[in-house]
Amino acid sequence: MVLAALLLLAPVIAAPASLLPPLAAALAVVGLSVLLYVRVVGSDDEGGGSVWNAIPSRQYEGRHVESGGLARGEQEAAIEEIQQDAADRDRRQ
């Protein structure tokens, strides 16, 4: 997925970079590639990237329900409920 995005954006990145000296252009292309990679993969606590990072939670029960969106939505709701319960217990103590 990242490779496809880089290939699609190559002309957009390369055109302005051609106006710079070769070393600066190479650094600009590498920097933008790394930025795009981090944006697509995400920097969540799960360690690896997940395709679910790119899907808004409001779409879990819509167009992505057949690819596991319903289960993902239920899991996130359960985690949120557990975190809320833990926060409530901390406030009571």
C-alpha positions as CSV (number, residue, x, y, z in Angstrom):
1,M,0.0,0.0,0.0
2,V,2.8,2.4,0.9
3,L,4.6,1.5,-2.3
4,A,1.5,2.1,-4.4
5,A,1.1,5.5,-2.7
6,L,4.8,6.4,-3.4
7,L,4.4,5.4,-7.0
8,L,1.3,7.5,-7.4
9,L,2.9,10.5,-5.7
10,A,6.3,10.2,-7.5
11,P,5.6,12.8,-10.1
12,V,4.2,15.2,-7.5
13,I,7.4,14.8,-5.4
14,A,9.9,14.7,-8.2
15,A,8.7,17.8,-10.1
16,P,9.6,20.3,-7.4
17,A,12.6,18.3,-6.4
18,S,14.1,18.7,-9.9
19,L,14.5,22.4,-9.2
20,L,16.9,21.7,-6.3
21,P,20.5,20.5,-6.4
22,P,20.7,16.7,-6.7
23,L,21.6,16.1,-3.0
24,A,18.8,18.3,-1.7
25,A,16.3,16.7,-4.1
26,A,17.3,13.3,-2.9
27,L,16.9,14.3,0.7
28,A,13.5,15.9,0.0
29,V,12.3,12.7,-1.7
30,V,13.5,10.5,1.1
31,G,12.1,12.8,3.7
32,L,8.7,12.9,2.0
33,S,8.7,9.1,1.6
34,V,9.4,8.6,5.3
35,L,6.7,11.1,6.2
36,L,4.2,9.3,4.0
37,Y,5.2,5.9,5.4
38,V,4.8,7.1,9.0
39,R,1.4,8.6,8.1
40,V,0.1,5.5,6.4
41,V,1.4,3.0,8.9
42,G,0.7,5.1,12.0
43,S,2.5,5.2,15.3
44,D,0.1,3.4,17.5
45,D,1.0,1.3,20.6
46,E,0.3,-2.0,18.8
47,G,3.9,-2.1,17.4
48,G,3.1,-2.8,13.8
49,G,0.9,-0.9,11.5
50,S,-2.7,-1.8,10.9
51,V,-5.0,-1.2,8.0
52,W,-7.6,-0.2,10.6
53,N,-5.6,3.0,11.3
54,A,-6.8,4.3,7.9
55,I,-10.5,3.5,8.5
56,P,-12.6,5.9,10.7
57,S,-14.5,4.1,13.5
58,R,-17.8,5.5,12.2
59,Q,-17.4,3.3,9.1
60,Y,-16.9,0.0,11.0
61,E,-20.6,-0.9,10.9
62,G,-21.0,0.5,7.3
63,R,-18.9,-0.3,4.3
64,H,-16.3,-2.3,6.3
65,V,-18.6,-4.6,8.2
66,E,-17.9,-7.6,6.1
67,S,-14.1,-7.3,6.5
68,G,-14.3,-7.4,10.3
69,G,-15.5,-3.9,11.0
70,L,-18.3,-5.0,13.3
71,A,-15.9,-7.1,15.5
72,R,-13.3,-4.2,15.5
73,G,-16.0,-1.8,16.6
74,E,-17.1,-4.1,19.4
75,Q,-13.5,-4.6,20.5
76,E,-12.8,-0.9,20.6
77,A,-16.0,-0.2,22.5
78,A,-15.1,-2.9,25.1
79,I,-11.6,-1.4,25.5
80,E,-13.1,2.0,26.0
81,E,-15.6,0.7,28.5
82,I,-12.8,-1.0,30.5
83,Q,-10.7,2.2,30.5
84,Q,-13.6,4.2,31.6
85,D,-14.3,1.8,34.5
86,A,-10.7,1.9,35.5
87,A,-10.8,5.7,35.5
88,D,-14.0,5.7,37.6
89,R,-12.4,3.3,40.1
90,D,-9.3,5.6,40.4
91,R,-11.5,8.6,41.1
92,R,-13.4,6.8,43.9
93,Q,-10.2,5.8,45.6
